[in-house]
């Protein structure tokens, strides 16, 4: 039996009620209010507000591996190498994809708030060069606060041709090829690849250790760190941190996770595979930009997305995924599934002061 002192050290709090002492790990209601404040649309086009919106971009393990450098008319985004995830992303591929998603968010938000500009690619990372202008709000900008990776089952219904075309058009980006997979037989093959690659990852002790280090098992931990994979954002129950870390190897199993991914893919309307024309940091930044536009266009149409990158991350499965998408000579950069379903709690983000160099 875990004693009261151990529970407190594990990240919980003790509250005395009619039924006696109970353990709390922070309320979801409080967490939801905090997350909503992070995502509030700014009333004025302040630079800090633009950076805050940019931090809402997707990134691997929600490590938020970026540093924003603010100049008079530009915002440069460079990698924060202290936030690398070297096991799942040994060549910093996902890191550069994340920088691309963040800079595209800056460009979309800047145009909507009256700071239009353009994205510039450089050897040290992308930059958003801006000037004053008239606000140009639009559905992609309005979707920025609502976009999330919804790791849940969807309703299984296909998307209509017009919606699929709109998502593909939104993701149009020089140097990037997008393939949409919607045929049930093909999706079944994607499912098999995801399950097999996931099993390989979960059999890797280093991968599991890195994954556990980035999980935030309760609202309090998610708010305190402002990063990581919040368990509530995946629909999982809250646990004290030390308890969650202790039971992690027994609760998160390959068999259970494979079954969950199989159900989620079976419930999805389709999958999107992104390929860069050039397998280098600039090409990966372009993929991040395209993917964020796809995700925002999906959000604007009430379509959910979630990344299932296991066949991208495990090199042995890349060739099979590329062939399945009809691009056998290219390295696949991202794999996500999409469909309609209910949202989940949002993931945490760090404050602007923590990400500005």
C-alpha atoms as a printed R data frame, in Angstrom:
    type eleno elety resid chain resno       x      y       z
1   ATOM     1    CA   UNK     A     1   0.000  0.000   0.000
2   ATOM     2    CA   UNK     A     2   1.297  3.478  -0.912
3   ATOM     3    CA   UNK     A     3   1.330  5.836   2.044
4   ATOM     4    CA   UNK     A     4   0.093  9.430   2.144
5   ATOM     5    CA   UNK     A     5   3.611 10.908   1.972
6   ATOM     6    CA   UNK     A     6   4.442  8.754  -1.064
7   ATOM     7    CA   UNK     A     7   1.257  9.860  -2.799
8   ATOM     8    CA   UNK     A     8   2.109 13.513  -2.250
9   ATOM     9    CA   UNK     A     9   5.632 12.968  -3.554
10  ATOM    10    CA   UNK     A    10   4.122 11.237  -6.567
11  ATOM    11    CA   UNK     A    11   2.548 14.486  -7.700
12  ATOM    12    CA   UNK     A    12  -0.860 14.314  -6.114
13  ATOM    13    CA   UNK     A    13  -2.582 16.321  -3.434
14  ATOM    14    CA   UNK     A    14  -4.707 15.169  -0.526
15  ATOM    15    CA   UNK     A    15  -8.142 16.665  -0.010
16  ATOM    16    CA   UNK     A    16 -10.394 15.936   2.979
17  ATOM    17    CA   UNK     A    17 -14.032 15.368   2.132
18  ATOM    18    CA   UNK     A    18 -17.068 13.622   3.563
19  ATOM    19    CA   UNK     A    19 -15.655 10.288   2.497
20  ATOM    20    CA   UNK     A    20 -12.238 10.896   4.047
21  ATOM    21    CA   UNK     A    21  -8.915 11.660   2.381
22  ATOM    22    CA   UNK     A    22  -8.752 11.382  -1.404
23  ATOM    23    CA   UNK     A    23  -5.907 11.821  -3.858
24  ATOM    24    CA   UNK     A    24  -6.107 14.536  -6.496
25  ATOM    25    CA   UNK     A    25  -3.730 15.340  -9.313
26  ATOM    26    CA   UNK     A    26  -5.240 18.613 -10.439
27  ATOM    27    CA   UNK     A    27  -8.732 19.038 -11.862
28  ATOM    28    CA   UNK     A    28  -9.543 18.662 -15.548
29  ATOM    29    CA   UNK     A    29 -11.791 21.703 -15.284
30  ATOM    30    CA   UNK     A    30  -8.835 23.793 -14.142
31  ATOM    31    CA   UNK     A    31  -6.655 22.292 -16.839
32  ATOM    32    CA   UNK     A    32  -9.245 23.043 -19.533
33  ATOM    33    CA   UNK     A    33  -9.441 26.685 -18.428
34  ATOM    34    CA   UNK     A    34  -5.650 26.962 -18.545
35  ATOM    35    CA   UNK     A    35  -5.506 25.358 -21.997
36  ATOM    36    CA   UNK     A    36  -8.258 27.660 -23.271
37  ATOM    37    CA   UNK     A    37  -6.307 30.734 -22.164
38  ATOM    38    CA   UNK     A    38  -3.289 29.492 -24.106
39  ATOM    39    CA   UNK     A    39  -5.476 29.290 -27.190
40  ATOM    40    CA   UNK     A    40  -7.385 32.550 -26.886
41  ATOM    41    CA   UNK     A    41  -7.354 34.538 -30.123
42  ATOM    42    CA   UNK     A    42  -5.388 37.776 -29.542
43  ATOM    43    CA   UNK     A    43  -7.129 41.127 -29.612
44  ATOM    44    CA   UNK     A    44  -4.086 42.900 -31.080
45  ATOM    45    CA   UNK     A    45  -1.285 41.878 -33.474
46  ATOM    46    CA   UNK     A    46   1.447 41.843 -30.845
47  ATOM    47    CA   UNK     A    47   4.556 39.791 -31.585
48  ATOM    48    CA   UNK     A    48   4.203 37.826 -28.363
49  ATOM    49    CA   UNK     A    49   0.684 36.869 -29.417
50  ATOM    50    CA   UNK     A    50   1.939 35.614 -32.779
51  ATOM    51    CA   UNK     A    51   4.608 33.508 -31.073
52  ATOM    52    CA   UNK     A    52   2.020 32.082 -28.679
53  ATOM    53    CA   UNK     A    53  -0.126 30.983 -31.607
54  ATOM    54    CA   UNK     A    54   2.924 29.501 -33.356
55  ATOM    55    CA   UNK     A    55   3.670 27.320 -30.325
56  ATOM    56    CA   UNK     A    56   0.333 25.587 -30.894
57  ATOM    57    CA   UNK     A    57   1.811 23.870 -33.956
58  ATOM    58    CA   UNK     A    58   2.242 20.080 -33.864
59  ATOM    59    CA   UNK     A    59   5.599 18.619 -32.829
60  ATOM    60    CA   UNK     A    60   7.040 15.248 -31.884
61  ATOM    61    CA   UNK     A    61   6.237 14.120 -28.312
62  ATOM    62    CA   UNK     A    62   5.088 17.732 -27.743
63  ATOM    63    CA   UNK     A    63   8.713 18.485 -26.909
64  ATOM    64    CA   UNK     A    64   8.347 21.941 -28.526
65  ATOM    65    CA   UNK     A    65  11.920 21.948 -29.915
66  ATOM    66    CA   UNK     A    66  12.008 25.561 -31.085
67  ATOM    67    CA   UNK     A    67  13.510 28.925 -30.170
68  ATOM    68    CA   UNK     A    68  12.029 32.144 -31.537
69  ATOM    69    CA   UNK     A    69  14.356 35.085 -32.191
70  ATOM    70    CA   UNK     A    70  12.456 38.341 -32.592
71  ATOM    71    CA   UNK     A    71  13.759 41.163 -34.779
72  ATOM    72    CA   UNK     A    72  12.226 44.459 -35.935
73  ATOM    73    CA   UNK     A    73  10.506 42.919 -38.960
74  ATOM    74    CA   UNK     A    74  11.137 39.194 -38.693
75  ATOM    75    CA   UNK     A    75  10.817 36.202 -36.408
76  ATOM    76    CA   UNK     A    76  13.448 33.499 -36.851
77  ATOM    77    CA   UNK     A    77  12.772 29.980 -35.625
78  ATOM    78    CA   UNK     A    78  15.743 27.790 -34.777
79  ATOM    79    CA   UNK     A    79  15.993 24.366 -33.157
80  ATOM    80    CA   UNK     A    80  16.188 23.981 -29.403
81  ATOM    81    CA   UNK     A    81  18.577 21.039 -29.349
82  ATOM    82    CA   UNK     A    82  18.041 20.512 -25.624
83  ATOM    83    CA   UNK     A    83  14.535 19.347 -26.562
84  ATOM    84    CA   UNK     A    84  15.514 16.762 -29.131
85  ATOM    85    CA   UNK     A    85  13.963 13.306 -28.943
86  ATOM    86    CA   UNK     A    86  16.986 11.372 -30.222
87  ATOM    87    CA   UNK     A    87  15.556  7.862 -30.046
88  ATOM    88    CA   UNK     A    88  12.386  8.453 -32.039
89  ATOM    89    CA   UNK     A    89  13.968 11.188 -34.175
90  ATOM    90    CA   UNK     A    90  17.707 10.468 -34.496
91  ATOM    91    CA   UNK     A    91  18.310 12.654 -37.576
92  ATOM    92    CA   UNK     A    92  16.157 15.575 -36.344
93  ATOM    93    CA   UNK     A    93  13.674 14.997 -39.136
94  ATOM    94    CA   UNK     A    94  10.616 15.554 -36.938
95  ATOM    95    CA   UNK     A    95  12.335 18.543 -35.330
96  ATOM    96    CA   UNK     A    96  12.590 20.362 -38.670
97  ATOM    97    CA   UNK     A    97   9.040 19.358 -39.578
98  ATOM    98    CA   UNK     A    98   7.967 21.020 -36.316
99  ATOM    99    CA   UNK     A    99   9.833 24.218 -37.222
100 ATOM   100    CA   UNK     A   100   8.000 24.261 -40.539
101 ATOM   101    CA   UNK     A   101   4.620 23.843 -38.877
102 ATOM   102    CA   UNK     A   102   5.425 26.679 -36.469
103 ATOM   103    CA   UNK     A   103   6.591 29.139 -39.141
104 ATOM   104    CA   UNK     A   104   3.542 28.422 -41.320
105 ATOM   105    CA   UNK     A   105   1.352 29.116 -38.303
106 ATOM   106    CA   UNK     A   106   3.164 32.452 -37.899
107 ATOM   107    CA   UNK     A   107   2.479 33.331 -41.524
108 ATOM   108    CA   UNK     A   108  -1.214 32.433 -41.348
109 ATOM   109    CA   UNK     A   109  -1.760 34.191 -38.020
110 ATOM   110    CA   UNK     A   110   0.270 37.209 -39.131
111 ATOM   111    CA   UNK     A   111  -1.889 37.734 -42.206
112 ATOM   112    CA   UNK     A   112  -5.059 37.406 -40.137
113 ATOM   113    CA   UNK     A   113  -3.869 39.905 -37.519
114 ATOM   114    CA   UNK     A   114  -2.525 42.586 -39.837
115 ATOM   115    CA   UNK     A   115   1.133 41.544 -39.968
116 ATOM   116    CA   UNK     A   116   1.358 39.903 -43.406
117 ATOM   117    CA   UNK     A   117   4.630 38.574 -44.672
118 ATOM   118    CA   UNK     A   118   6.452 35.629 -46.189
119 ATOM   119    CA   UNK     A   119   8.365 32.593 -45.028
120 ATOM   120    CA   UNK     A   120  12.089 32.556 -45.754
121 ATOM   121    CA   UNK     A   121  14.136 29.368 -45.541
122 ATOM   122    CA   UNK     A   122  17.709 29.542 -44.319
123 ATOM   123    CA   UNK     A   123  20.461 27.198 -43.126
124 ATOM   124    CA   UNK     A   124  19.703 27.951 -39.460
125 ATOM   125    CA   UNK     A   125  15.945 27.462 -39.772
126 ATOM   126    CA   UNK     A   126  12.945 29.245 -41.252
127 ATOM   127    CA   UNK     A   127  11.935 32.855 -40.630
128 ATOM   128    CA   UNK     A   128   8.760 34.881 -40.986
129 ATOM   129    CA   UNK     A   129   9.470 38.318 -42.463
130 ATOM   130    CA   UNK     A   130   6.524 40.651 -41.895
131 ATOM   131    CA   UNK     A   131   5.247 44.200 -42.252
132 ATOM   132    CA   UNK     A   132   2.129 46.188 -41.361
133 ATOM   133    CA   UNK     A   133  -1.009 45.572 -43.388
134 ATOM   134    CA   UNK     A   134  -4.737 45.092 -43.282
135 ATOM   135    CA   UNK     A   135  -6.013 42.101 -41.288
136 ATOM   136    CA   UNK     A   136  -7.116 39.209 -43.486
137 ATOM   137    CA   UNK     A   137  -8.905 36.679 -41.308
138 ATOM   138    CA   UNK     A   138  -9.723 33.308 -42.779
139 ATOM   139    CA   UNK     A   139 -10.716 29.762 -41.871
140 ATOM   140    CA   UNK     A   140  -7.143 28.496 -41.496
141 ATOM   141    CA   UNK     A   141  -6.278 31.239 -39.004
142 ATOM   142    CA   UNK     A   142  -9.492 30.708 -37.079
143 ATOM   143    CA   UNK     A   143  -8.650 27.002 -36.809
144 ATOM   144    CA   UNK     A   144  -5.220 27.567 -35.185
145 ATOM   145    CA   UNK     A   145  -6.485 27.552 -31.568
146 ATOM   146    CA   UNK     A   146  -8.714 24.511 -32.217
147 ATOM   147    CA   UNK     A   147  -6.288 22.245 -34.050
148 ATOM   148    CA   UNK     A   148  -5.252 19.156 -32.142
149 ATOM   149    CA   UNK     A   149  -3.998 15.641 -32.704
150 ATOM   150    CA   UNK     A   150  -7.148 13.761 -31.728
151 ATOM   151    CA   UNK     A   151  -5.918 10.335 -30.647
152 ATOM   152    CA   UNK     A   152  -9.298  8.650 -30.486
153 ATOM   153    CA   UNK     A   153 -11.596  6.546 -32.621
154 ATOM   154    CA   UNK     A   154 -13.518  8.400 -35.318
155 ATOM   155    CA   UNK     A   155 -16.974  7.645 -36.684
156 ATOM   156    CA   UNK     A   156 -15.843  5.508 -39.630
157 ATOM   157    CA   UNK     A   157 -17.646  7.544 -42.293
158 ATOM   158    CA   UNK     A   158 -15.824  8.464 -45.520
159 ATOM   159    CA   UNK     A   159 -15.267 12.100 -46.425
160 ATOM   160    CA   UNK     A   160 -16.886 13.499 -49.546
161 ATOM   161    CA   UNK     A   161 -14.826 14.275 -52.628
162 ATOM   162    CA   UNK     A   162 -15.161 18.035 -52.187
163 ATOM   163    CA   UNK     A   163 -13.749 17.896 -48.653
164 ATOM   164    CA   UNK     A   164 -10.859 15.676 -49.691
165 ATOM   165    CA   UNK     A   165 -10.067 18.054 -52.543
166 ATOM   166    CA   UNK     A   166 -10.132 21.062 -50.231
167 ATOM   167    CA   UNK     A   167  -7.736 19.410 -47.783
168 ATOM   168    CA   UNK     A   168  -5.329 18.490 -50.552
169 ATOM   169    CA   UNK     A   169  -5.502 21.978 -52.051
170 ATOM   170    CA   UNK     A   170  -4.802 23.626 -48.707
171 ATOM   171    CA   UNK     A   171  -1.677 21.500 -48.301
172 ATOM   172    CA   UNK     A   172  -0.210 22.505 -51.649
173 ATOM   173    CA   UNK     A   173   3.403 23.507 -51.001
174 ATOM   174    CA   UNK     A   174   6.447 23.661 -53.311
175 ATOM   175    CA   UNK     A   175   8.708 20.682 -52.791
176 ATOM   176    CA   UNK     A   176   6.058 18.521 -51.093
177 ATOM   177    CA   UNK     A   177   3.945 15.671 -52.416
178 ATOM   178    CA   UNK     A   178   0.780 14.601 -50.601
179 ATOM   179    CA   UNK     A   179  -0.906 11.250 -51.163
180 ATOM   180    CA   UNK     A   180  -4.373 10.576 -49.752
181 ATOM   181    CA   UNK     A   181  -5.283  6.953 -49.103
182 ATOM   182    CA   UNK     A   182  -8.994  6.179 -48.697
183 ATOM   183    CA   UNK     A   183  -9.596  2.703 -50.165
184 ATOM   184    CA   UNK     A   184 -10.503  0.229 -47.385
185 ATOM   185    CA   UNK     A   185  -8.089 -2.434 -48.655
186 ATOM   186    CA   UNK     A   186  -5.191  0.052 -48.735
187 ATOM   187    CA   UNK     A   187  -6.096  1.395 -45.300
188 ATOM   188    CA   UNK     A   188  -5.988 -2.166 -44.029
189 ATOM   189    CA   UNK     A   189  -2.419 -2.434 -45.271
190 ATOM   190    CA   UNK     A   190  -1.560  0.872 -43.606
191 ATOM   191    CA   UNK     A   191  -3.020 -0.489 -40.375
192 ATOM   192    CA   UNK     A   192  -0.806 -3.554 -40.628
193 ATOM   193    CA   UNK     A   193   2.286 -1.394 -41.147
194 ATOM   194    CA   UNK     A   194   1.436  0.859 -38.206
195 ATOM   195    CA   UNK     A   195   0.814 -2.105 -35.924
196 ATOM   196    CA   UNK     A   196   4.026 -3.860 -36.962
197 ATOM   197    CA   UNK     A   197   6.150 -0.719 -36.624
198 ATOM   198    CA   UNK     A   198   4.531  0.109 -33.303
199 ATOM   199    CA   UNK     A   199   5.371 -3.356 -32.034
200 ATOM   200    CA   UNK     A   200   8.992 -2.817 -33.051
201 ATOM   201    CA   UNK     A   201   9.157  0.494 -31.222
202 ATOM   202    CA   UNK     A   202   7.577 -0.879 -28.090
203 ATOM   203    CA   UNK     A   203  10.097 -3.694 -28.059
204 ATOM   204    CA   UNK     A   204  12.891 -1.111 -27.898
205 ATOM   205    CA   UNK     A   205  13.809 -0.279 -24.302
206 ATOM   206    CA   UNK     A   206  15.375  3.062 -25.265
207 ATOM   207    CA   UNK     A   207  12.230  4.110 -27.137
208 ATOM   208    CA   UNK     A   208   9.971  3.189 -24.235
209 ATOM   209    CA   UNK     A   209  12.193  5.018 -21.758
210 ATOM   210    CA   UNK     A   210  12.146  8.170 -23.889
211 ATOM   211    CA   UNK     A   211   8.386  7.935 -24.361
212 ATOM   212    CA   UNK     A   212   7.780  7.550 -20.619
213 ATOM   213    CA   UNK     A   213   9.919 10.602 -19.888
214 ATOM   214    CA   UNK     A   214   7.662 12.748 -22.069
215 ATOM   215    CA   UNK     A   215   4.331 11.530 -20.671
216 ATOM   216    CA   UNK     A   216   2.536 13.894 -18.289
217 ATOM   217    CA   UNK     A   217   0.320 11.627 -16.242
218 ATOM   218    CA   UNK     A   218  -1.973 14.266 -14.706
219 ATOM   219    CA   UNK     A   219  -3.193 17.847 -15.220
220 ATOM   220    CA   UNK     A   220  -0.868 19.264 -12.576
221 ATOM   221    CA   UNK     A   221   2.234 17.834 -14.265
222 ATOM   222    CA   UNK     A   222   1.056 19.039 -17.680
223 ATOM   223    CA   UNK     A   223   0.552 22.588 -16.416
224 ATOM   224    CA   UNK     A   224   3.835 22.658 -14.492
225 ATOM   225    CA   UNK     A   225   5.956 21.530 -17.452
226 ATOM   226    CA   UNK     A   226   3.839 22.978 -20.259
227 ATOM   227    CA   UNK     A   227   5.004 20.195 -22.558
228 ATOM   228    CA   UNK     A   228   4.876 16.466 -23.151
229 ATOM   229    CA   UNK     A   229   2.165 13.963 -23.918
230 ATOM   230    CA   UNK     A   230  -0.645 14.700 -21.471
231 ATOM   231    CA   UNK     A   231  -2.499 11.480 -20.710
232 ATOM   232    CA   UNK     A   232  -5.840 13.279 -20.681
233 ATOM   233    CA   UNK     A   233  -5.294 14.445 -24.264
234 ATOM   234    CA   UNK     A   234  -5.394 10.783 -25.296
235 ATOM   235    CA   UNK     A   235  -8.443  9.981 -23.199
236 ATOM   236    CA   UNK     A   236  -6.431  8.178 -20.524
237 ATOM   237    CA   UNK     A   237  -7.034  8.490 -16.768
238 ATOM   238    CA   UNK     A   238  -5.006 10.752 -14.499
239 ATOM   239    CA   UNK     A   239  -2.387  9.253 -12.171
240 ATOM   240    CA   UNK     A   240   0.204 10.678  -9.797
241 ATOM   241    CA   UNK     A   241   3.457 11.041 -11.702
242 ATOM   242    CA   UNK     A   242   5.533  8.506  -9.760
243 ATOM   243    CA   UNK     A   243   2.714  5.973  -9.836
244 ATOM   244    CA   UNK     A   244   2.199  6.502 -13.563
245 ATOM   245    CA   UNK     A   245   5.904  6.004 -14.246
246 ATOM   246    CA   UNK     A   246   5.968  2.899 -12.068
247 ATOM   247    CA   UNK     A   247   3.007  1.173 -13.742
248 ATOM   248    CA   UNK     A   248   3.851  2.373 -17.266
249 ATOM   249    CA   UNK     A   249   5.580 -0.870 -18.404
250 ATOM   250    CA   UNK     A   250   2.611 -2.968 -17.275
251 ATOM   251    CA   UNK     A   251  -0.172 -0.690 -18.498
252 ATOM   252    CA   UNK     A   252   1.266  0.435 -21.845
253 ATOM   253    CA   UNK     A   253   1.859 -2.866 -23.640
254 ATOM   254    CA   UNK     A   254   2.505 -3.676 -27.282
255 ATOM   255    CA   UNK     A   255  -0.597 -5.870 -27.465
256 ATOM   256    CA   UNK     A   256  -2.865 -3.210 -25.976
257 ATOM   257    CA   UNK     A   257  -1.435 -0.375 -28.050
258 ATOM   258    CA   UNK     A   258  -1.536 -2.407 -31.253
259 ATOM   259    CA   UNK     A   259  -5.187 -3.213 -30.667
260 ATOM   260    CA   UNK     A   260  -5.923  0.462 -30.005
261 ATOM   261    CA   UNK     A   261  -4.168  1.620 -33.178
262 ATOM   262    CA   UNK     A   262  -5.965 -1.039 -35.211
263 ATOM   263    CA   UNK     A   263  -9.344  0.206 -33.953
264 ATOM   264    CA   UNK     A   264  -8.434  3.836 -34.553
265 ATOM   265    CA   UNK     A   265  -7.307  3.209 -38.107
266 ATOM   266    CA   UNK     A   266 -10.384  1.114 -38.829
267 ATOM   267    CA   UNK     A   267 -12.512  4.064 -37.688
268 ATOM   268    CA   UNK     A   268 -10.713  6.591 -39.890
269 ATOM   269    CA   UNK     A   269 -11.872  7.969 -43.211
270 ATOM   270    CA   UNK     A   270  -8.388  7.880 -44.670
271 ATOM   271    CA   UNK     A   271  -4.698  8.523 -44.268
272 ATOM   272    CA   UNK     A   272  -2.386 11.212 -45.616
273 ATOM   273    CA   UNK     A   273   1.248 10.549 -46.503
274 ATOM   274    CA   UNK     A   274   3.634 13.476 -47.011
275 ATOM   275    CA   UNK     A   275   6.851 13.282 -49.032
276 ATOM   276    CA   UNK     A   276   9.549 15.923 -49.422
277 ATOM   277    CA   UNK     A   277  11.237 16.237 -52.798
278 ATOM   278    CA   UNK     A   278  14.515 16.768 -50.952
279 ATOM   279    CA   UNK     A   279  15.365 14.678 -47.887
280 ATOM   280    CA   UNK     A   280  17.105 17.482 -46.002
281 ATOM   281    CA   UNK     A   281  16.170 20.037 -43.315
282 ATOM   282    CA   UNK     A   282  14.735 22.546 -45.801
283 ATOM   283    CA   UNK     A   283  12.624 19.824 -47.403
284 ATOM   284    CA   UNK     A   284  11.379 18.701 -43.983
285 ATOM   285    CA   UNK     A   285  10.478 22.290 -43.069
286 ATOM   286    CA   UNK     A   286   8.361 22.431 -46.222
287 ATOM   287    CA   UNK     A   287   6.624 19.207 -45.201
288 ATOM   288    CA   UNK     A   288   5.827 20.756 -41.803
289 ATOM   289    CA   UNK     A   289   4.317 23.804 -43.499
290 ATOM   290    CA   UNK     A   290   2.166 21.653 -45.787
291 ATOM   291    CA   UNK     A   291   1.062 19.375 -42.966
292 ATOM   292    CA   UNK     A   292   0.004 22.284 -40.773
293 ATOM   293    CA   UNK     A   293  -2.083 23.731 -43.590
294 ATOM   294    CA   UNK     A   294  -3.706 20.322 -44.077
295 ATOM   295    CA   UNK     A   295  -4.412 20.031 -40.360
296 ATOM   296    CA   UNK     A   296  -5.879 23.548 -40.144
297 ATOM   297    CA   UNK     A   297  -8.048 23.006 -43.208
298 ATOM   298    CA   UNK     A   298  -9.288 19.770 -41.639
299 ATOM   299    CA   UNK     A   299 -10.014 21.510 -38.342
300 ATOM   300    CA   UNK     A   300 -11.926 24.264 -40.157
301 ATOM   301    CA   UNK     A   301 -14.181 21.557 -41.639
302 ATOM   302    CA   UNK     A   302 -14.591 19.721 -38.337
303 ATOM   303    CA   UNK     A   303 -12.356 16.857 -39.465
304 ATOM   304    CA   UNK     A   304 -10.005 15.354 -36.880
305 ATOM   305    CA   UNK     A   305  -6.435 14.282 -37.524
306 ATOM   306    CA   UNK     A   306  -3.863 12.246 -35.612
307 ATOM   307    CA   UNK     A   307  -0.312 11.223 -36.431
308 ATOM   308    CA   UNK     A   308   0.509  7.524 -36.851
309 ATOM   309    CA   UNK     A   309   4.169  7.949 -37.744
310 ATOM   310    CA   UNK     A   310   5.462  4.559 -36.633
311 ATOM   311    CA   UNK     A   311   6.188  3.336 -40.224
312 ATOM   312    CA   UNK     A   312   8.047  6.614 -40.824
313 ATOM   313    CA   UNK     A   313  10.065  6.438 -37.601
314 ATOM   314    CA   UNK     A   314  11.115  2.789 -37.949
315 ATOM   315    CA   UNK     A   315  13.343  2.812 -41.020
316 ATOM   316    CA   UNK     A   316  12.643 -0.817 -41.894
317 ATOM   317    CA   UNK     A   317   9.008  0.031 -42.713
318 ATOM   318    CA   UNK     A   318   9.528  3.184 -44.797
319 ATOM   319    CA   UNK     A   319   9.944  1.406 -48.111
320 ATOM   320    CA   UNK     A   320   6.690 -0.515 -47.687
321 ATOM   321    CA   UNK     A   321   4.790  2.659 -46.786
322 ATOM   322    CA   UNK     A   322   6.281  4.556 -49.728
323 ATOM   323    CA   UNK     A   323   5.347  1.753 -52.111
324 ATOM   324    CA   UNK     A   324   1.817  1.628 -50.719
325 ATOM   325    CA   UNK     A   325   1.493  5.356 -51.438
326 ATOM   326    CA   UNK     A   326   2.826  4.947 -54.959
327 ATOM   327    CA   UNK     A   327   6.132  6.720 -54.273
328 ATOM   328    CA   UNK     A   328   8.595  3.808 -53.987
329 ATOM   329    CA   UNK     A   329  11.700  5.949 -54.532
330 ATOM   330    CA   UNK     A   330  10.973  8.541 -51.844
331 ATOM   331    CA   UNK     A   331  11.292  8.595 -48.078
332 ATOM   332    CA   UNK     A   332   7.880  9.128 -46.428
333 ATOM   333    CA   UNK     A   333   7.997 12.040 -44.004
334 ATOM   334    CA   UNK     A   334   4.661 11.994 -42.204
335 ATOM   335    CA   UNK     A   335   1.687  9.677 -41.889
336 ATOM   336    CA   UNK     A   336  -1.561 10.840 -40.350
337 ATOM   337    CA   UNK     A   337  -5.096  9.549 -40.254
338 ATOM   338    CA   UNK     A   338  -8.234 11.650 -40.511
339 ATOM   339    CA   UNK     A   339 -11.977 11.402 -39.994
340 ATOM   340    CA   UNK     A   340 -14.858 12.875 -38.069
341 ATOM   341    CA   UNK     A   341 -15.194 12.476 -34.337
342 ATOM   342    CA   UNK     A   342 -15.361 14.232 -30.989
343 ATOM   343    CA   UNK     A   343 -12.448 16.366 -29.756
344 ATOM   344    CA   UNK     A   344 -10.313 15.516 -26.737
345 ATOM   345    CA   UNK     A   345  -8.633 17.817 -24.187
346 ATOM   346    CA   UNK     A   346  -5.883 19.978 -25.666
347 ATOM   347    CA   UNK     A   347  -2.198 19.317 -25.118
348 ATOM   348    CA   UNK     A   348  -0.113 21.682 -22.955
349 ATOM   349    CA   UNK     A   349   2.199 24.423 -24.209
350 ATOM   350    CA   UNK     A   350   5.012 26.412 -22.621
351 ATOM   351    CA   UNK     A   351   4.695 30.183 -22.098
352 ATOM   352    CA   UNK     A   352   6.109 32.576 -24.670
353 ATOM   353    CA   UNK     A   353   8.910 33.671 -22.320
354 ATOM   354    CA   UNK     A   354  10.231 30.087 -22.308
355 ATOM   355    CA   UNK     A   355  10.537 29.812 -26.092
356 ATOM   356    CA   UNK     A   356  11.973 33.226 -27.011
357 ATOM   357    CA   UNK     A   357  15.762 33.341 -27.300
